[in-house]
Amino acid sequence: FARGKSMRQVAQEVDRTEKTVAEYLAEYISVEKPTSIAAWVPDAIFSRIQEAIREHGTDRLKPIFVALNESVPYDYIRLVAAYLLAQDKTDRQ
């Protein structure tokens, strides 16, 4: 992930599903707190998810998914939520 490889590339390299790799990536984001997740979530989608998270919080992903007209994959929502939570923790330190 540190090299900016896509979830698909990492999934092929480690012989795991993209869903599993998305879980690994969310953990990586939480721990490593990268300055950007643009390598994995397009900016336009990031902005939409961020707005939905502001409105609905991160306790449950389904309200965010519904607010986005069920058109944004849960993996993207999970990654943006991990990123925003990691940034919030960094800001409070």
N, C-alpha and C positions, 0 to 999 in steps of 0.2 A: 504494500500500500504506500509506503514511503516513496516509492518510485513513481507513483501516480498511475499504476496499472489499473485497468478497468476490472470490475467485478468478474466479468466473463473471462478475462485473461487469467486472473488469479484462480478462478474456479477450475480452469483447464490445467493450470500448473500444479495445483494441490489435489486435483481429482475429487472435488467436492461440488455440490450443487451451488447455483448462484444464490439461492436462499440461505444456505449455510454460510457462504462467503459474505453475504450481506450482514449476517449476525456478527461474524468476525470483524467486519469493517466498522460496524457500529461500536463495537468494543474498542477497536483501535482508535476511533475518533474520540471516544470518552477518555481514554488514557493519554493519548498523544496530543490531543487538542490542536489539530492542524489549523493553520490560519485560514484555510479555505477548503471546501469540499467540492469545488467546481470540477474536479477530475471525475467525480462520481455522480453528481447531481447538476443538471444544467441550471444556469443562473435564473432563467425565467420560471422554471419549476420550483427552484429554491424559494424565490420570492413569494410565489403562491402558497407554498407550504408554510413559510414563516408567518404570513398573514393569518392563515387558518389556525396556526398554533397560538398566535396572540389572542385570538378569539376563543379558542376552545381548550387551551392548555395541553399538556403532554401526558396527563394521567391515563388517557385512553386514546388510541389511535383511530378508532372507528369514527368518532365525530369529525375528526380532521378529514378522513377519507370521504365521508358523506359531504362535508362542506366543499370539497374539491370535486363534487359531482361524480365521485367514484371513478375518476379518470386518471388519478396519479397512483402509481404502484405503492403498496405498503412499504416496500424496501426503501424507496425514496423518502417517505414520511419518517420512517424509523431513523434513517441517516441524518436528516435535518434535525429531528428532535434530539438525537445524541449530540450533534454539533452545537445546537443552541444551549443545551444543558451544560455541556463542557465549557462553552464560552461564559455562561452565567457564573459557573463556579470559579473560573479564572478571574473574572471581573470582581468577584467578592473577596478574593485573596489579597 
